Amino acid sequence: MIPAFALALGIVLGLILDPTVPLWLQPYLPIAVVAALDSVFGGVRARLDGIFEAKVFVVSFVSNVLVAALIVFLGDQLGVGAQLSTAVVVVLGIRIFGNAAAIRRHVFRA
């Protein structure tokens, strides 16, 4: 119940405060969101499998976001930022869909 309340509160605060993202951070935000979604889907899957640990989830969440942002940053420095951004999104997208499939199988037994 607490995570659902925190999510609702975050959405309401985001709509009320209307935060702006600095221009230098904008290329990294979509990648960070996809990396965070990967961690969330992995956490849900682990919870349904009965192996969820909060410490592992937090470390996974933070490290996924930082590693993804670092890869995109290095790509920008090398002049291939768009290609590495696409690669990160593809890899994390595959993981997200794999976790979503496992969640679906667990919930619907199919």
PyMOL commands that set and color helices and strands:
alter all, ss='L'
color gray80, all
select helices_A, chain A and resi 2-17+23-25+29-49+54-78+81-108
alter helices_A, ss='H'
color red, helices_A
deselect
rebuild
show_as cartoon
